[in-house]
Amino acid sequence: MLSPKIEKALNKQVLLESDSSQFYLAMASWAQSEGLDGTSQFLYRHSDEERMHMLKLIKFINERGGKAHIPEIKMPKQKYSSVQEVFKLLLEHELVVTSEINNLVDLCLKEKDYSSHNFLQWYVAEQLEEEALAHAINDKLRLFGDDKSALYFFDRDVVAMGLAADSTLKQ
């Protein structure tokens, strides 16, 4: 059985995962409208992953005797100045998510909720992968700056970077 404190904290994470999904969905739509098909595919997929993270939390809360709250959908930012801005914001967002996951894990230890702590270890590992991927993408974007031909190759290759990260996670 979840304590009210843990239930509230897990529901806060549900909201963050929902917001993350919407954040990446808006970025994907922007990228697609800008002709960045690889970037949009990467971000649409990322949005779906965030939604699955949210669903995993919802099911866990309910299975542990709590009540998961389905969050209101907020409209995220719709316009971006560049693909560099998109991935800079993505990295910043992932760092926030990591911090929140760490806070949640810490709370579970303090509350001696070892089942929730164990459940959250998947999210800890996931965030390590998310941050590494976001850093790698931002490093590549810094290398080519405003070079449009390099952007073409980046856009083509970013999908493969996401798929490679996914396969590493499943090993």
C-alpha positions in Angstrom: 0.0 0.0 0.0 1.3 3.4 -0.9 1.6 6.1 1.7 -0.2 9.3 0.9 3.2 11.1 0.6 4.5 8.6 -1.9 1.3 8.5 -3.8 1.3 12.3 -4.1 5.0 12.3 -5.3 4.3 9.6 -7.8 1.4 11.5 -9.2 3.6 14.6 -9.5 5.9 12.4 -11.7 2.9 11.3 -13.7 2.3 15.0 -14.5 5.9 15.5 -15.4 6.0 12.6 -17.8 2.7 13.8 -19.4 4.2 17.3 -19.8 7.3 15.7 -21.3 5.3 13.8 -23.9 3.5 17.0 -24.9 6.7 19.0 -24.9 8.3 16.5 -27.4 5.2 16.3 -29.4 5.2 20.0 -30.0 8.8 19.9 -30.9 8.2 17.0 -33.4 5.4 18.9 -35.0 7.5 22.0 -35.4 10.4 19.9 -36.9 8.1 18.2 -39.3 6.7 21.6 -40.5 10.3 22.8 -41.0 11.1 19.8 -43.2 13.3 18.1 -40.6 11.8 14.7 -41.1 14.5 12.7 -39.2 14.3 15.1 -36.2 10.5 14.9 -36.2 10.6 11.1 -36.3 13.1 11.1 -33.4 10.9 13.5 -31.4 7.6 11.8 -32.2 9.1 8.6 -30.9 10.5 10.3 -27.9 7.0 11.7 -27.1 5.5 8.2 -27.3 8.2 7.0 -24.9 7.4 9.7 -22.4 3.7 8.7 -22.6 4.7 5.1 -21.9 6.7 6.3 -18.9 3.5 8.0 -17.6 1.4 4.9 -18.2 3.9 2.7 -16.3 3.6 5.1 -13.3 -0.2 5.2 -13.5 -0.4 1.4 -13.5 2.1 1.1 -10.6 0.2 3.6 -8.4 -3.1 1.9 -9.0 -1.7 -1.6 -8.5 -0.2 -0.5 -5.1 -3.6 0.6 -3.9 -3.2 4.3 -4.7 -5.2 6.5 -7.1 -3.4 7.8 -10.1 -4.4 11.2 -11.3 -4.7 11.8 -15.0 -3.2 15.2 -15.6 -4.6 18.0 -17.6 -2.9 18.6 -21.0 -1.1 21.9 -21.1 -0.1 23.5 -24.4 3.6 23.5 -24.7 5.7 26.0 -26.6 4.9 25.8 -30.4 7.7 27.6 -32.2 11.5 27.2 -32.1 14.3 29.2 -33.7 16.4 26.2 -34.7 17.0 22.6 -34.2 19.8 23.6 -31.9 17.3 25.3 -29.6 15.0 22.2 -29.7 17.8 19.9 -28.5 19.2 22.4 -26.0 15.7 22.6 -24.4 15.4 18.8 -24.6 18.7 18.4 -22.6 17.6 21.0 -20.1 14.3 19.2 -19.7 15.9 15.8 -19.2 18.1 17.2 -16.5 15.0 18.4 -14.7 13.4 15.0 -15.0 16.5 13.3 -13.7 16.5 15.6 -10.7 12.8 14.8 -10.0 13.4 11.1 -10.3 16.3 11.3 -7.9 14.1 13.3 -5.4 11.4 10.7 -5.7 13.9 7.8 -5.1 15.3 9.7 -2.1 11.7 10.1 -0.7 11.1 6.4 -1.1 14.2 5.6 0.9 13.3 8.1 3.6 9.8 6.6 3.8 11.1 3.0 3.7 9.0 2.2 0.7 11.4 -0.3 -0.9 8.9 -1.5 -3.4 8.5 1.9 -5.0 12.3 2.4 -4.7 12.9 -0.8 -6.6 10.2 0.2 -9.2 11.9 3.6 -9.7 15.3 2.1 -10.5 14.1 1.5 -14.1 13.5 5.3 -14.3 17.0 6.0 -12.9 18.6 3.9 -15.6 16.4 5.3 -18.3 17.4 8.9 -17.3 21.1 8.0 -17.6 20.4 6.9 -21.2 18.3 10.0 -21.9 20.9 12.4 -20.7 23.7 10.6 -22.5 21.8 10.7 -25.8 20.8 14.4 -25.3 24.4 15.3 -24.6 25.7 13.4 -27.6 23.1 15.1 -29.9 24.0 18.6 -28.5 27.7 17.9 -29.0 27.1 17.0 -32.7 25.0 20.1 -33.2 27.8 22.3 -31.7 30.3 20.8 -34.1 28.5 22.0 -37.3 27.0 25.3 -36.0 24.9 26.9 -38.8 26.2 24.7 -41.7 23.1 23.7 -43.6 24.7 20.7 -45.3 25.7 19.3 -41.9 22.2 19.9 -40.7 20.9 17.7 -43.6 23.2 14.9 -42.5 22.3 15.4 -38.8 18.6 15.2 -39.6 19.1 12.0 -41.6 21.2 10.4 -38.8 19.4 11.5 -35.6 16.8 8.8 -36.0 19.5 6.1 -36.0 21.0 7.7 -32.8 17.7 7.3 -31.0 17.3 3.7 -32.2 20.9 2.9 -31.1 20.1 4.3 -27.7 17.0 2.2 -27.5 18.8 -1.0 -28.3 21.5 -0.3 -25.7 18.8 0.2 -23.1 17.3 -3.2 -23.9 20.6 -5.1 -23.4 
